[in-house]
Amino acid sequence: MEELLIPKERYDSLIFIGMYRDGTIEFIKVYGEDREKTLDILNLFLNEKNLHPADFVLVDEGFEDVRDKRIISTRTEEELSAYLARLGLKLLSNGILYLEGKDKIYQITAVSKELLKKIKRQKDNQEKPEATEIEPHIDVKSITDEVPEEFIDSIMLLELREDAIIINEAEVDLANILKKCIKGRVKIPRYLEVHDNIIQIFDEEIHEKITSQVEWVLVKTPVICWDYYVDSTEEFEFKKVEDKVYSAPLFLKAYHGYLILSEPPVELVKKLKRIKHRGYVKFPIGVKQYKIPVNFTLIVETKEADKYKGLEFPVRIKFPIFDEEMLKKFFLKEFGIECSTSILKQLSGEYRTMKALKNLKRLVEKLKLRNPERETSELLKTALVIMIGEDHESY
């Protein structure tokens, strides 16, 4: 442990502290190779200094971009040093960290509860323009190349921010489309403190941070997507990270944003709708239950609408499979070819989806690379045969 406290040249970790003149440590920032190792170093340091973890609040963690740095030391962190100085703290470290070409390194930052109160008291109420919120809204300009114009008006309905069910027979890439077209900026709490327990709301893997202060983070309107076939229902529960620290369920991380579920279990939808109706979720501590407010818009994506019959969604949207007119527009736009209705009628429903048509387009592009001299119409016929099968060479 002595080695951890001795200032020296280091290659895998570094500890910064902010300390008053009397030796009281109020700020700790630890760099390490990954979350587990960084957390271990933090706990070792707290133990060595006889500091109680419950007296500190984790205010930030995640990978930090260090591509423009060769080392990390008190000299490279002048901005942090100046900020702590304004709070009456001196920045110290246990050495110099040589990055050796690393692009990023994990960091965990914790401050004492007393310092956190002081920061909040000193907070300037006048926010910078870039820190202001912008009401969530839909901008369809960013998706005109990915969605048929016939579907645009339906997508605009999501701006109402009412729970919706989307019957996606056309198999449009809903998650990707909504992430692109839903705009706005909202403040979410970095964490919630509930009876000495910390519930982490901000998640760097989910949220797109714009700016932040100690207690909140300004993010792009949350658009959180969950797929029954690849994701776990455990993501809708409070997940213990460490002693008295929990990761919030997805619907809390979707604060003031959209939670999009693809083919979710009916019972999960019922649960979320009841939580929304009640207006809060209960967080259990011992025998007590603490109420945490919720604020999210629920969107269910499915191809089987009957499965959710009776669940009463205020907004119902249907993206049907492409009819002949929509197919004509697609073929003309993507391939510059006018197809007759008689030919298009031969396409069965499974090939009238956005997913199938994108696959077709990709096949044509790859065939073009291999046969640049061939006409697009010939390549399209070949691609159709490849995708649909030899029995359909009449195309």
VENHUBEL-V834072 format. One record per pair of residues at least 4 apart in sequence whose C-alpha atoms are under 6 Angstrom apart, sorted by the first residue. I is the first residue (numbers start at 1). GAP is how many residues later the second one is. Records with the same first field share a line. If there is no record, write none. Layout:
I = GAP ; GAP
This chain:
5 = 89
6 = 88
7 = 87 ; 88
8 = 87
9 = 86 ; 87
10 = 86 ; 87
11 = 86 ; 87
12 = 20
13 = 18 ; 19
14 = 16 ; 17
15 = 14 ; 15 ; 78 ; 79
16 = 12 ; 13 ; 76 ; 77
17 = 10 ; 11 ; 74 ; 75
18 = 7 ; 8 ; 9 ; 71 ; 72 ; 73
19 = 4 ; 5 ; 6 ; 7 ; 70 ; 71
20 = 4 ; 69
26 = 85 ; 86
27 = 84
28 = 81 ; 82
29 = 79 ; 80
30 = 77 ; 78
31 = 75 ; 76
32 = 6 ; 74
33 = 73
34 = 72
35 = 4
46 = 4 ; 5
55 = 57 ; 58
56 = 55 ; 56 ; 57
57 = 53 ; 54
58 = 51 ; 52
59 = 50 ; 51
60 = 48 ; 49
61 = 46 ; 47
62 = 44 ; 45
63 = 41 ; 42 ; 43
64 = 40 ; 41
65 = 39
66 = 37 ; 38
67 = 36
70 = 29
71 = 26 ; 27 ; 28
72 = 4 ; 24 ; 25
73 = 23
81 = 10
84 = 5
85 = 4 ; 5
133 = 52 ; 53
134 = 50 ; 51
135 = 49
136 = 47 ; 48
137 = 22 ; 45 ; 46
138 = 21 ; 43 ; 44 ; 45
139 = 42
140 = 41
161 = 136
163 = 134 ; 135 ; 136 ; 150
164 = 135 ; 149 ; 151 ; 152
165 = 134 ; 135 ; 151
166 = 135 ; 151 ; 152
167 = 135 ; 136 ; 151
168 = 134 ; 135 ; 151
169 = 134 ; 150 ; 151 ; 152
170 = 149 ; 150 ; 151 ; 183 ; 184
171 = 182 ; 183 ; 184
172 = 182
174 = 4
178 = 4
179 = 44
184 = 36 ; 37
185 = 34 ; 35 ; 36
186 = 32 ; 33 ; 35
187 = 30 ; 31
188 = 28 ; 29
189 = 27
190 = 11 ; 12 ; 25 ; 26 ; 27
191 = 8 ; 9 ; 10
192 = 6 ; 7
193 = 4 ; 5
197 = 47 ; 48
198 = 47
199 = 46 ; 47 ; 48 ; 49
200 = 47 ; 48
201 = 47 ; 52
203 = 4
208 = 11 ; 12
209 = 10
210 = 8 ; 9
211 = 7
212 = 4 ; 5 ; 6
221 = 36
222 = 32 ; 35
223 = 35
224 = 35
225 = 35
226 = 35
227 = 4 ; 34 ; 35
228 = 35 ; 36
235 = 14 ; 15
236 = 13 ; 14
237 = 12
238 = 9 ; 10 ; 11
239 = 7 ; 8
240 = 6
241 = 4 ; 5
254 = 4 ; 5 ; 42
255 = 40 ; 41
256 = 39 ; 40
257 = 39
258 = 38 ; 39
259 = 39
260 = 39 ; 40
261 = 39
262 = 39
263 = 38 ; 39
275 = 5
279 = 14 ; 15
280 = 11 ; 12 ; 13 ; 14
281 = 10 ; 11
282 = 7 ; 8 ; 9
283 = 6 ; 7
284 = 4 ; 5
321 = 31 ; 32
322 = 4 ; 30
329 = 4
330 = 4
331 = 4 ; 6
332 = 4 ; 5 ; 6
351 = 5
363 = 20
364 = 15 ; 16 ; 19
367 = 4
368 = 4
384 = 4
385 = 4 ; 5 ; 8
